[in-house]
Amino acid sequence: MPRPVTPDESRKLLLQAKRTVTRDGIKIGNRTYVSHRIREFKNRHTGIKGQGRRWPVYYNPYEPSRVWLYDHTVEKDPARSPWVPFDFKCQHLIRDSWTQYLWEKAADLVADLVGREGGEEEIARAVDNLLARARRGPSPTSTSVKPVAAFVPQPLEIAETPANPYAGITRAEPGSVTPAPSLNVDAKDLFPGRRAALPAAVPEPAAPPTSPGRPRPPRRRPAPAGAHSLGGSAGDIFRELAADPSERPAPRPHQDPPPPSQDPQET
């Protein structure tokens, strides 16, 4: 089950460096860390083969003012903690909290100013100066460079006013819209030249009266009277028009002509 991490376990997640404890303390980067227990670990062997006098030191780059040396020799002693704190010896020169990133920026400023790598005290004072300037904010009398305005395109100068295609058209009101007129052409005249004259319409026989208890039979659509009839559905009509005229059967007249004579003398 998840549980909160103890301070000892959280320190194991920090960055680790192997360092030898000298009479001056522990050196990490260009900073020196000291403790009142320096004599216990000065030039002392760790007891681990291949590690020599280099002790594991854990540090946090977001709070580099303190580091922890881990003493594995007292892990099983409940009365003693294996974590030994070492503090930055010039911490008294920095009044606010700082980070490794700010320390590196201050070191670059000192190097540009004096022309060499600065010492710990010089960089610590530069860090404090940067923090003080950030705390005060920009000076009201300082002339800061204004940001460049974003590019704004100039409008094009058009000599002629574009014509409005909707000019002169009144807005239609729902009550004033009139329906479109119905088709004033017969259906047989929609395609002139493509359709022969239609035969006279035959009146449909009157349907016999149905009794009240008997259901009325469904009305069927009359069959087309010919190849050019409009009696079928819309799909049949346009399918007939799209077909090749050579493939369509020729219209059959009402009366077949007499067969030709077989006697050559008659012809």
HELIX and SHEET records of a PDB file:
HELIX    1   1 PRO A    7  ARG A   11  1                                   5    
HELIX    2   2 ILE A   38  PHE A   41  1                                   4    
HELIX    3   3 HIS A   72  VAL A   74  5                                   3    
HELIX    4   4 GLN A   91  LEU A   93  5                                   3    
HELIX    5   5 GLN A  100  VAL A  114  1                                  15    
HELIX    6   6 GLU A  120  ARG A  136  1                                  17    
HELIX    7   7 PRO A  174  SER A  176  5                                   3    
HELIX    8   8 ALA A  187  ASP A  189  5                                   3    
HELIX    9   9 ALA A  234  ALA A  242  1                                   9    
SHEET    1   A 6 LEU A  15  THR A  20  0                                        
SHEET    2   A 6 ARG A  54  TYR A  59 -1                                        
SHEET    3   A 6 ARG A  66  TYR A  70 -1                                        
SHEET    4   A 6 TRP A  83  PHE A  88 -1                                        
SHEET    5   A 6 ARG A  31  VAL A  34 -1                                        
SHEET    6   A 6 ILE A  26  ILE A  28 -1                                        
END                                                                             
